[in-house]
Amino acid sequence: MLKANLDGNEFLGSTTVGAKGQAVIPAEARKAMNLKEGDKLLVFRIGCDMVAFSKVSQMERFANHLSKKLTTVRSAIKKAQHP
């Protein structure tokens, strides 16, 4: 399989959209992302003609991380405004 590793991104296969708008995620991509039957994915549109998938569990972890950082930033702003 041809892979281009650009900043941690890889080409993991190709797929075809079927009549019902469904596409099969290639086995190599499922293996690389540790996708299992029943996993929930979020689908994002990037630009005009790109689609990205993310496991819901990873987005929840990322959102939690951002939330903690936001709390820290808000606290720093509050301290800076009221020394």
C-alpha positions as CSV (number, residue, x, y, z in Angstrom):
1,M,0.0,0.0,0.0
2,L,1.3,3.4,-0.9
3,K,1.7,5.6,2.1
4,A,2.6,9.3,2.3
5,N,3.4,10.3,5.9
6,L,2.9,14.0,6.1
7,D,3.0,15.3,9.7
8,G,1.6,12.0,11.0
9,N,-1.1,11.7,8.3
10,E,-1.2,8.6,6.1
11,F,-2.9,7.5,3.0
12,L,-4.7,4.3,4.1
13,G,-6.7,3.2,1.1
14,S,-9.6,4.3,-1.1
15,T,-13.3,3.6,-1.2
16,T,-16.3,4.2,-3.4
17,V,-19.5,5.8,-2.4
18,G,-22.4,3.5,-3.1
19,A,-26.0,4.3,-4.3
20,K,-27.1,4.9,-0.7
21,G,-24.2,7.2,0.1
22,Q,-22.4,4.6,2.0
23,A,-18.6,4.1,1.9
24,V,-16.6,1.2,3.4
25,I,-13.6,2.3,5.5
26,P,-10.6,0.3,4.2
27,A,-9.3,-2.5,6.5
28,E,-5.9,-0.8,6.9
29,A,-7.6,2.4,8.1
30,R,-9.9,0.5,10.5
31,K,-6.8,-1.3,11.9
32,A,-4.7,1.9,12.2
33,M,-7.6,3.7,14.0
34,N,-8.5,0.6,16.0
35,L,-12.1,0.8,14.8
36,K,-14.5,-1.9,15.8
37,E,-18.0,-2.7,14.9
38,G,-20.4,-0.3,16.7
39,D,-17.8,2.5,17.2
40,K,-19.4,5.9,16.8
41,L,-17.7,8.3,14.4
42,L,-18.1,12.0,13.9
43,V,-17.9,13.2,10.3
44,F,-16.4,16.6,9.5
45,R,-16.4,18.5,6.2
46,I,-13.1,20.1,5.5
47,G,-13.1,22.7,2.7
48,C,-15.3,22.0,-0.3
49,D,-14.5,18.4,-1.0
50,M,-12.8,16.7,1.9
51,V,-14.3,14.6,4.7
52,A,-12.6,13.5,8.0
53,F,-13.8,11.0,10.5
54,S,-13.0,11.0,14.3
55,K,-14.0,8.5,16.9
56,V,-16.4,10.1,19.4
57,S,-14.3,8.8,22.3
58,Q,-11.3,10.8,21.0
59,M,-13.4,14.0,20.5
60,E,-14.7,13.7,24.1
61,R,-11.1,13.3,25.3
62,F,-10.0,16.3,23.2
63,A,-12.9,18.4,24.4
64,N,-12.1,17.5,28.0
65,H,-8.5,18.6,27.5
66,L,-9.6,21.9,25.9
67,S,-12.1,22.5,28.7
68,K,-9.4,22.1,31.3
69,K,-7.1,24.5,29.4
70,L,-10.0,27.0,29.1
71,T,-10.5,27.0,32.8
72,T,-6.8,27.7,33.4
73,V,-6.8,30.5,30.8
74,R,-10.0,32.1,32.3
75,S,-8.3,31.9,35.8
76,A,-5.2,33.6,34.5
77,I,-7.2,36.4,32.8
78,K,-9.2,37.0,36.0
79,K,-6.0,37.3,38.0
80,A,-4.5,39.6,35.5
81,Q,-7.6,41.9,35.5
82,H,-7.7,42.0,39.3
83,P,-4.1,41.9,40.7
